[in-house]
Amino acid sequence: MAENLHVKFYNNQRGYVRCHVTPDAWQTDYRVLPYVKEPGAPISTRAYFVVEDGKPRI
Protein backbone atom coordinates (compact mmCIF):
# COMPACT_ATOMS: atom_id res chain seq x y z
CA MET A 1 0.00 0.00 0.00
CA ALA A 2 2.86 2.42 0.75
CA GLU A 3 3.95 2.20 -2.91
CA ASN A 4 0.40 2.55 -4.26
CA LEU A 5 -0.94 5.75 -2.74
CA HIS A 6 -3.85 5.80 -5.22
CA VAL A 7 -5.25 2.57 -3.69
CA LYS A 8 -7.76 3.52 -0.98
CA PHE A 9 -8.92 0.02 -0.01
CA TYR A 10 -7.44 -3.45 -0.31
CA ASN A 11 -9.00 -6.65 0.94
CA ASN A 12 -7.86 -10.23 0.39
CA GLN A 13 -11.42 -11.61 0.26
CA ARG A 14 -13.32 -12.86 -2.80
CA GLY A 15 -16.27 -10.86 -3.96
CA TYR A 16 -17.38 -8.11 -6.28
CA VAL A 17 -18.00 -4.37 -6.48
CA ARG A 18 -21.49 -2.90 -6.73
CA CYS A 19 -21.96 0.72 -7.82
CA HIS A 20 -25.01 2.92 -7.35
CA VAL A 21 -24.84 6.14 -9.38
CA THR A 22 -27.25 9.06 -9.17
CA PRO A 23 -26.93 12.72 -10.21
CA ASP A 24 -26.06 13.51 -6.57
CA ALA A 25 -23.51 10.79 -5.71
CA TRP A 26 -21.61 7.64 -6.68
CA GLN A 27 -21.53 4.90 -4.04
CA THR A 28 -19.37 1.79 -4.41
CA ASP A 29 -19.95 -1.22 -2.15
CA TYR A 30 -17.30 -3.94 -1.77
CA ARG A 31 -19.33 -7.15 -1.40
CA VAL A 32 -17.50 -10.22 -0.05
CA LEU A 33 -18.13 -13.92 0.57
CA PRO A 34 -16.49 -16.14 3.21
CA TYR A 35 -16.11 -19.00 0.69
CA VAL A 36 -16.60 -19.56 -3.03
CA LYS A 37 -16.23 -23.32 -3.55
CA GLU A 38 -19.84 -24.11 -2.61
CA PRO A 39 -23.09 -22.32 -3.44
CA GLY A 40 -25.00 -20.47 -0.76
CA ALA A 41 -22.28 -18.36 0.87
CA PRO A 42 -23.66 -15.33 2.70
CA ILE A 43 -22.77 -12.01 1.09
CA SER A 44 -21.83 -8.98 3.18
CA THR A 45 -20.62 -5.45 2.53
CA ARG A 46 -16.98 -5.18 3.67
CA ALA A 47 -16.63 -1.46 2.90
CA TYR A 48 -18.27 1.30 0.93
CA PHE A 49 -17.20 4.67 -0.41
CA VAL A 50 -19.24 7.65 -1.57
CA VAL A 51 -18.25 10.49 -3.88
CA GLU A 52 -20.76 13.32 -3.74
CA ASP A 53 -21.49 15.68 -6.62
CA GLY A 54 -19.16 18.68 -6.42
CA LYS A 55 -16.87 17.02 -3.83
CA PRO A 56 -14.18 15.10 -5.76
CA ARG A 57 -12.87 12.96 -2.91
CA ILE A 58 -13.73 9.75 -1.10
PDB file of N, CA, C and O in Angstrom:
ATOM      1  N   MET A   1       0.828  -1.195   0.000  1.00  0.00           N
ATOM      2  CA  MET A   1       0.000   0.000   0.000  1.00  0.00           C
ATOM      3  C   MET A   1       0.875   1.262   0.000  1.00  0.00           C
ATOM      4  O   MET A   1       0.510   2.260  -0.623  1.00  0.00           O
ATOM      5  N   ALA A   2       2.005   1.232   0.679  1.00  0.00           N
ATOM      6  CA  ALA A   2       2.865   2.416   0.747  1.00  0.00           C
ATOM      7  C   ALA A   2       3.355   2.833  -0.638  1.00  0.00           C
ATOM      8  O   ALA A   2       3.612   4.015  -0.866  1.00  0.00           O
ATOM      9  N   GLU A   3       3.488   1.895  -1.558  1.00  0.00           N
ATOM     10  CA  GLU A   3       3.955   2.198  -2.906  1.00  0.00           C
ATOM     11  C   GLU A   3       2.807   2.484  -3.871  1.00  0.00           C
ATOM     12  O   GLU A   3       3.048   2.840  -5.024  1.00  0.00           O
ATOM     13  N   ASN A   4       1.576   2.336  -3.419  1.00  0.00           N
ATOM     14  CA  ASN A   4       0.395   2.550  -4.264  1.00  0.00           C
ATOM     15  C   ASN A   4      -0.556   3.510  -3.567  1.00  0.00           C
ATOM     16  O   ASN A   4      -1.629   3.114  -3.111  1.00  0.00           O
ATOM     17  N   LEU A   5      -0.163   4.757  -3.489  1.00  0.00           N
ATOM     18  CA  LEU A   5      -0.942   5.747  -2.738  1.00  0.00           C
ATOM     19  C   LEU A   5      -2.327   5.987  -3.314  1.00  0.00           C
ATOM     20  O   LEU A   5      -3.204   6.495  -2.616  1.00  0.00           O
ATOM     21  N   HIS A   6      -2.539   5.626  -4.587  1.00  0.00           N
ATOM     22  CA  HIS A   6      -3.850   5.803  -5.216  1.00  0.00           C
ATOM     23  C   HIS A   6      -4.842   4.733  -4.758  1.00  0.00           C
ATOM     24  O   HIS A   6      -6.046   4.903  -4.946  1.00  0.00           O
ATOM     25  N   VAL A   7      -4.366   3.632  -4.161  1.00  0.00           N
ATOM     26  CA  VAL A   7      -5.248   2.569  -3.688  1.00  0.00           C
ATOM     27  C   VAL A   7      -5.797   2.975  -2.321  1.00  0.00           C
ATOM     28  O   VAL A   7      -5.034   3.186  -1.378  1.00  0.00           O
ATOM     29  N   LYS A   8      -7.114   3.081  -2.220  1.00  0.00           N
ATOM     30  CA  LYS A   8      -7.755   3.518  -0.975  1.00  0.00           C
ATOM     31  C   LYS A   8      -8.251   2.354  -0.127  1.00  0.00           C
ATOM     32  O   LYS A   8      -8.499   2.514   1.068  1.00  0.00           O
ATOM     33  N   PHE A   9      -8.395   1.178  -0.745  1.00  0.00           N
ATOM     34  CA  PHE A   9      -8.918   0.025  -0.011  1.00  0.00           C
ATOM     35  C   PHE A   9      -8.386  -1.243  -0.653  1.00  0.00           C
ATOM     36  O   PHE A   9      -8.444  -1.405  -1.872  1.00  0.00           O
ATOM     37  N   TYR A  10      -7.867  -2.143   0.175  1.00  0.00           N
ATOM     38  CA  TYR A  10      -7.437  -3.454  -0.307  1.00  0.00           C
ATOM     39  C   TYR A  10      -7.954  -4.491   0.667  1.00  0.00           C
ATOM     40  O   TYR A  10      -7.912  -4.302   1.883  1.00  0.00           O
ATOM     41  N   ASN A  11      -8.442  -5.590   0.116  1.00  0.00           N
ATOM     42  CA  ASN A  11      -9.004  -6.651   0.944  1.00  0.00           C
ATOM     43  C   ASN A  11      -8.696  -7.973   0.253  1.00  0.00           C
ATOM     44  O   ASN A  11      -8.876  -8.087  -0.959  1.00  0.00           O
ATOM     45  N   ASN A  12      -8.251  -8.944   0.975  1.00  0.00           N
ATOM     46  CA  ASN A  12      -7.860 -10.225   0.387  1.00  0.00           C
ATOM     47  C   ASN A  12      -9.022 -11.229   0.396  1.00  0.00           C
ATOM     48  O   ASN A  12      -8.792 -12.435   0.495  1.00  0.00           O
ATOM     49  N   GLN A  13     -10.249 -10.749   0.297  1.00  0.00           N
ATOM     50  CA  GLN A  13     -11.419 -11.614   0.256  1.00  0.00           C
ATOM     51  C   GLN A  13     -11.974 -11.654  -1.160  1.00  0.00           C
ATOM     52  O   GLN A  13     -11.769 -10.724  -1.941  1.00  0.00           O
ATOM     53  N   ARG A  14     -12.679 -12.733  -1.490  1.00  0.00           N
ATOM     54  CA  ARG A  14     -13.319 -12.861  -2.801  1.00  0.00           C
ATOM     55  C   ARG A  14     -14.651 -12.130  -2.773  1.00  0.00           C
ATOM     56  O   ARG A  14     -15.337 -12.098  -1.751  1.00  0.00           O
ATOM     57  N   GLY A  15     -15.000 -11.553  -3.890  1.00  0.00           N
ATOM     58  CA  GLY A  15     -16.274 -10.862  -3.962  1.00  0.00           C
ATOM     59  C   GLY A  15     -16.392 -10.041  -5.223  1.00  0.00           C
ATOM     60  O   GLY A  15     -15.829 -10.381  -6.264  1.00  0.00           O
ATOM     61  N   TYR A  16     -17.135  -8.952  -5.112  1.00  0.00           N
ATOM     62  CA  TYR A  16     -17.375  -8.106  -6.276  1.00  0.00           C
ATOM     63  C   TYR A  16     -17.668  -6.686  -5.814  1.00  0.00           C
ATOM     64  O   TYR A  16     -17.852  -6.434  -4.624  1.00  0.00           O
ATOM     65  N   VAL A  17     -17.711  -5.770  -6.762  1.00  0.00           N
ATOM     66  CA  VAL A  17     -18.000  -4.367  -6.483  1.00  0.00           C
ATOM     67  C   VAL A  17     -19.368  -4.043  -7.062  1.00  0.00           C
ATOM     68  O   VAL A  17     -19.690  -4.426  -8.187  1.00  0.00           O
ATOM     69  N   ARG A  18     -20.161  -3.337  -6.280  1.00  0.00           N
ATOM     70  CA  ARG A  18     -21.486  -2.898  -6.731  1.00  0.00           C
ATOM     71  C   ARG A  18     -21.506  -1.369  -6.678  1.00  0.00           C
ATOM     72  O   ARG A  18     -21.142  -0.776  -5.663  1.00  0.00           O
ATOM     73  N   CYS A  19     -21.927  -0.741  -7.761  1.00  0.00           N
ATOM     74  CA  CYS A  19     -21.964   0.720  -7.823  1.00  0.00           C
ATOM     75  C   CYS A  19     -23.399   1.210  -7.973  1.00  0.00           C
ATOM     76  O   CYS A  19     -24.195   0.644  -8.723  1.00  0.00           O
ATOM     77  N   HIS A  20     -23.707   2.269  -7.247  1.00  0.00           N
ATOM     78  CA  HIS A  20     -25.008   2.923  -7.346  1.00  0.00           C
ATOM     79  C   HIS A  20     -24.714   4.384  -7.696  1.00  0.00           C
ATOM     80  O   HIS A  20     -24.103   5.109  -6.912  1.00  0.00           O
ATOM     81  N   VAL A  21     -25.157   4.803  -8.881  1.00  0.00           N
ATOM     82  CA  VAL A  21     -24.843   6.136  -9.379  1.00  0.00           C
ATOM     83  C   VAL A  21     -26.127   6.927  -9.564  1.00  0.00           C
ATOM     84  O   VAL A  21     -27.076   6.467 -10.199  1.00  0.00           O
ATOM     85  N   THR A  22     -26.136   8.119  -8.999  1.00  0.00           N
ATOM     86  CA  THR A  22     -27.254   9.057  -9.169  1.00  0.00           C
ATOM     87  C   THR A  22     -26.655  10.413  -9.566  1.00  0.00           C
ATOM     88  O   THR A  22     -25.435  10.570  -9.538  1.00  0.00           O
ATOM     89  N   PRO A  23     -27.479  11.383  -9.931  1.00  0.00           N
ATOM     90  CA  PRO A  23     -26.932  12.721 -10.213  1.00  0.00           C
ATOM     91  C   PRO A  23     -26.261  13.360  -8.997  1.00  0.00           C
ATOM     92  O   PRO A  23     -25.442  14.265  -9.155  1.00  0.00           O
ATOM     93  N   ASP A  24     -26.593  12.905  -7.793  1.00  0.00           N
ATOM     94  CA  ASP A  24     -26.060  13.508  -6.574  1.00  0.00           C
ATOM     95  C   ASP A  24     -24.821  12.819  -6.021  1.00  0.00           C
ATOM     96  O   ASP A  24     -24.030  13.453  -5.322  1.00  0.00           O
ATOM     97  N   ALA A  25     -24.633  11.517  -6.321  1.00  0.00           N
ATOM     98  CA  ALA A  25     -23.511  10.791  -5.713  1.00  0.00           C
ATOM     99  C   ALA A  25     -23.228   9.478  -6.439  1.00  0.00           C
ATOM    100  O   ALA A  25     -24.060   8.959  -7.184  1.00  0.00           O
ATOM    101  N   TRP A  26     -22.029   8.965  -6.195  1.00  0.00           N
ATOM    102  CA  TRP A  26     -21.612   7.645  -6.675  1.00  0.00           C
ATOM    103  C   TRP A  26     -21.205   6.865  -5.444  1.00  0.00           C
ATOM    104  O   TRP A  26     -20.280   7.263  -4.735  1.00  0.00           O
ATOM    105  N   GLN A  27     -21.888   5.750  -5.177  1.00  0.00           N
ATOM    106  CA  GLN A  27     -21.534   4.898  -4.044  1.00  0.00           C
ATOM    107  C   GLN A  27     -21.057   3.551  -4.573  1.00  0.00           C
ATOM    108  O   GLN A  27     -21.702   2.941  -5.426  1.00  0.00           O
ATOM    109  N   THR A  28     -19.920   3.096  -4.054  1.00  0.00           N
ATOM    110  CA  THR A  28     -19.370   1.794  -4.406  1.00  0.00           C
ATOM    111  C   THR A  28     -19.336   0.926  -3.162  1.00  0.00           C
ATOM    112  O   THR A  28     -18.776   1.317  -2.137  1.00  0.00           O
ATOM    113  N   ASP A  29     -19.938  -0.257  -3.254  1.00  0.00           N
ATOM    114  CA  ASP A  29     -19.955  -1.221  -2.154  1.00  0.00           C
ATOM    115  C   ASP A  29     -19.038  -2.386  -2.504  1.00  0.00           C
ATOM    116  O   ASP A  29     -19.129  -2.933  -3.603  1.00  0.00           O
ATOM    117  N   TYR A  30     -18.162  -2.768  -1.589  1.00  0.00           N
ATOM    118  CA  TYR A  30     -17.305  -3.938  -1.770  1.00  0.00           C
ATOM    119  C   TYR A  30     -17.980  -5.114  -1.085  1.00  0.00           C
ATOM    120  O   TYR A  30     -17.985  -5.212   0.142  1.00  0.00           O
ATOM    121  N   ARG A  31     -18.554  -6.009  -1.891  1.00  0.00           N
ATOM    122  CA  ARG A  31     -19.327  -7.146  -1.398  1.00  0.00           C
ATOM    123  C   ARG A  31     -18.420  -8.372  -1.344  1.00  0.00           C
ATOM    124  O   ARG A  31     -17.731  -8.666  -2.321  1.00  0.00           O
ATOM    125  N   VAL A  32     -18.408  -9.088  -0.228  1.00  0.00           N
ATOM    126  CA  VAL A  32     -17.499 -10.224  -0.046  1.00  0.00           C
ATOM    127  C   VAL A  32     -18.250 -11.469   0.412  1.00  0.00           C
ATOM    128  O   VAL A  32     -19.355 -11.402   0.952  1.00  0.00           O
ATOM    129  N   LEU A  33     -17.597 -12.615   0.172  1.00  0.00           N
ATOM    130  CA  LEU A  33     -18.133 -13.918   0.568  1.00  0.00           C
ATOM    131  C   LEU A  33     -17.071 -14.645   1.392  1.00  0.00           C
ATOM    132  O   LEU A  33     -15.882 -14.502   1.111  1.00  0.00           O
ATOM    133  N   PRO A  34     -17.470 -15.421   2.401  1.00  0.00           N
ATOM    134  CA  PRO A  34     -16.490 -16.143   3.206  1.00  0.00           C
ATOM    135  C   PRO A  34     -15.907 -17.363   2.488  1.00  0.00           C
ATOM    136  O   PRO A  34     -14.828 -17.834   2.849  1.00  0.00           O
ATOM    137  N   TYR A  35     -16.605 -17.873   1.485  1.00  0.00           N
ATOM    138  CA  TYR A  35     -16.109 -19.003   0.693  1.00  0.00           C
ATOM    139  C   TYR A  35     -16.755 -18.957  -0.678  1.00  0.00           C
ATOM    140  O   TYR A  35     -17.822 -18.369  -0.855  1.00  0.00           O
ATOM    141  N   VAL A  36     -16.092 -19.589  -1.662  1.00  0.00           N
ATOM    142  CA  VAL A  36     -16.604 -19.562  -3.029  1.00  0.00           C
ATOM    143  C   VAL A  36     -16.670 -20.946  -3.671  1.00  0.00           C
ATOM    144  O   VAL A  36     -17.097 -21.065  -4.819  1.00  0.00           O
ATOM    145  N   LYS A  37     -16.262 -21.978  -2.966  1.00  0.00           N
ATOM    146  CA  LYS A  37     -16.232 -23.321  -3.552  1.00  0.00           C
ATOM    147  C   LYS A  37     -17.568 -24.040  -3.498  1.00  0.00           C
ATOM    148  O   LYS A  37     -17.750 -25.063  -4.157  1.00  0.00           O
ATOM    149  N   GLU A  38     -18.501 -23.516  -2.720  1.00  0.00           N
ATOM    150  CA  GLU A  38     -19.836 -24.108  -2.614  1.00  0.00           C
ATOM    151  C   GLU A  38     -20.870 -22.999  -2.781  1.00  0.00           C
ATOM    152  O   GLU A  38     -20.615 -21.854  -2.407  1.00  0.00           O
ATOM    153  N   PRO A  39     -22.035 -23.327  -3.340  1.00  0.00           N
ATOM    154  CA  PRO A  39     -23.089 -22.318  -3.437  1.00  0.00           C
ATOM    155  C   PRO A  39     -23.674 -21.993  -2.059  1.00  0.00           C
ATOM    156  O   PRO A  39     -23.580 -22.786  -1.122  1.00  0.00           O
ATOM    157  N   GLY A  40     -24.264 -20.833  -1.967  1.00  0.00           N
ATOM    158  CA  GLY A  40     -24.998 -20.471  -0.765  1.00  0.00           C
ATOM    159  C   GLY A  40     -24.225 -19.658   0.258  1.00  0.00           C
ATOM    160  O   GLY A  40     -24.708 -19.471   1.375  1.00  0.00           O
ATOM    161  N   ALA A  41     -23.046 -19.171  -0.084  1.00  0.00           N
ATOM    162  CA  ALA A  41     -22.277 -18.362   0.874  1.00  0.00           C
ATOM    163  C   ALA A  41     -23.007 -17.051   1.148  1.00  0.00           C
ATOM    164  O   ALA A  41     -23.535 -16.433   0.224  1.00  0.00           O
ATOM    165  N   PRO A  42     -23.040 -16.624   2.395  1.00  0.00           N
ATOM    166  CA  PRO A  42     -23.662 -15.334   2.700  1.00  0.00           C
ATOM    167  C   PRO A  42     -22.805 -14.185   2.164  1.00  0.00           C
ATOM    168  O   PRO A  42     -21.576 -14.232   2.231  1.00  0.00           O
ATOM    169  N   ILE A  43     -23.455 -13.171   1.639  1.00  0.00           N
ATOM    170  CA  ILE A  43     -22.766 -12.010   1.087  1.00  0.00           C
ATOM    171  C   ILE A  43     -22.895 -10.860   2.073  1.00  0.00           C
ATOM    172  O   ILE A  43     -23.971 -10.615   2.619  1.00  0.00           O
ATOM    173  N   SER A  44     -21.780 -10.150   2.300  1.00  0.00           N
ATOM    174  CA  SER A  44     -21.830  -8.984   3.183  1.00  0.00           C
ATOM    175  C   SER A  44     -21.063  -7.835   2.540  1.00  0.00           C
ATOM    176  O   SER A  44     -20.253  -8.044   1.637  1.00  0.00           O
ATOM    177  N   THR A  45     -21.328  -6.627   3.013  1.00  0.00           N
ATOM    178  CA  THR A  45     -20.618  -5.453   2.530  1.00  0.00           C
ATOM    179  C   THR A  45     -19.431  -5.222   3.442  1.00  0.00           C
ATOM    180  O   THR A  45     -19.600  -4.946   4.629  1.00  0.00           O
ATOM    181  N   ARG A  46     -18.217  -5.334   2.890  1.00  0.00           N
ATOM    182  CA  ARG A  46     -16.982  -5.182   3.673  1.00  0.00           C
ATOM    183  C   ARG A  46     -16.637  -3.712   3.866  1.00  0.00           C
ATOM    184  O   ARG A  46     -16.145  -3.317   4.923  1.00  0.00           O
ATOM    185  N   ALA A  47     -16.897  -2.901   2.836  1.00  0.00           N
ATOM    186  CA  ALA A  47     -16.627  -1.462   2.901  1.00  0.00           C
ATOM    187  C   ALA A  47     -17.452  -0.772   1.827  1.00  0.00           C
ATOM    188  O   ALA A  47     -17.914  -1.407   0.879  1.00  0.00           O
ATOM    189  N   TYR A  48     -17.630   0.518   1.982  1.00  0.00           N
ATOM    190  CA  TYR A  48     -18.273   1.296   0.929  1.00  0.00           C
ATOM    191  C   TYR A  48     -17.687   2.702   0.924  1.00  0.00           C
ATOM    192  O   TYR A  48     -17.227   3.205   1.949  1.00  0.00           O
ATOM    193  N   PHE A  49     -17.715   3.316  -0.237  1.00  0.00           N
ATOM    194  CA  PHE A  49     -17.200   4.667  -0.410  1.00  0.00           C
ATOM    195  C   PHE A  49     -18.210   5.468  -1.211  1.00  0.00           C
ATOM    196  O   PHE A  49     -18.888   4.938  -2.091  1.00  0.00           O
ATOM    197  N   VAL A  50     -18.300   6.757  -0.892  1.00  0.00           N
ATOM    198  CA  VAL A  50     -19.239   7.647  -1.568  1.00  0.00           C
ATOM    199  C   VAL A  50     -18.481   8.870  -2.079  1.00  0.00           C
ATOM    200  O   VAL A  50     -17.677   9.460  -1.357  1.00  0.00           O
ATOM    201  N   VAL A  51     -18.743   9.238  -3.322  1.00  0.00           N
ATOM    202  CA  VAL A  51     -18.255  10.495  -3.883  1.00  0.00           C
ATOM    203  C   VAL A  51     -19.490  11.312  -4.203  1.00  0.00           C
ATOM    204  O   VAL A  51     -20.318  10.922  -5.027  1.00  0.00           O
ATOM    205  N   GLU A  52     -19.601  12.458  -3.534  1.00  0.00           N
ATOM    206  CA  GLU A  52     -20.759  13.318  -3.736  1.00  0.00           C
ATOM    207  C   GLU A  52     -20.506  14.313  -4.866  1.00  0.00           C
ATOM    208  O   GLU A  52     -19.366  14.704  -5.120  1.00  0.00           O
ATOM    209  N   ASP A  53     -21.566  14.710  -5.528  1.00  0.00           N
ATOM    210  CA  ASP A  53     -21.488  15.679  -6.616  1.00  0.00           C
ATOM    211  C   ASP A  53     -20.842  16.968  -6.101  1.00  0.00           C
ATOM    212  O   ASP A  53     -21.265  17.526  -5.089  1.00  0.00           O
ATOM    213  N   GLY A  54     -19.828  17.423  -6.803  1.00  0.00           N
ATOM    214  CA  GLY A  54     -19.164  18.678  -6.416  1.00  0.00           C
ATOM    215  C   GLY A  54     -18.087  18.501  -5.356  1.00  0.00           C
ATOM    216  O   GLY A  54     -17.431  19.475  -4.988  1.00  0.00           O
ATOM    217  N   LYS A  55     -17.883  17.282  -4.853  1.00  0.00           N
ATOM    218  CA  LYS A  55     -16.873  17.017  -3.826  1.00  0.00           C
ATOM    219  C   LYS A  55     -15.991  15.862  -4.330  1.00  0.00           C
ATOM    220  O   LYS A  55     -16.249  14.707  -3.989  1.00  0.00           O
ATOM    221  N   PRO A  56     -14.975  16.146  -5.121  1.00  0.00           N
ATOM    222  CA  PRO A  56     -14.180  15.101  -5.759  1.00  0.00           C
ATOM    223  C   PRO A  56     -13.191  14.401  -4.819  1.00  0.00           C
ATOM    224  O   PRO A  56     -11.978  14.472  -5.018  1.00  0.00           O
ATOM    225  N   ARG A  57     -13.712  13.739  -3.815  1.00  0.00           N
ATOM    226  CA  ARG A  57     -12.872  12.956  -2.909  1.00  0.00           C
ATOM    227  C   ARG A  57     -13.707  11.893  -2.224  1.00  0.00           C
ATOM    228  O   ARG A  57     -14.924  12.022  -2.092  1.00  0.00           O
ATOM    229  N   ILE A  58     -13.034  10.844  -1.793  1.00  0.00           N
ATOM    230  CA  ILE A  58     -13.727   9.745  -1.096  1.00  0.00           C
ATOM    231  C   ILE A  58     -13.884  10.115   0.357  1.00  0.00           C
ATOM    232  O   ILE A  58     -14.439   9.339   1.135  1.00  0.00           O
TER     233      ILE A  58
END
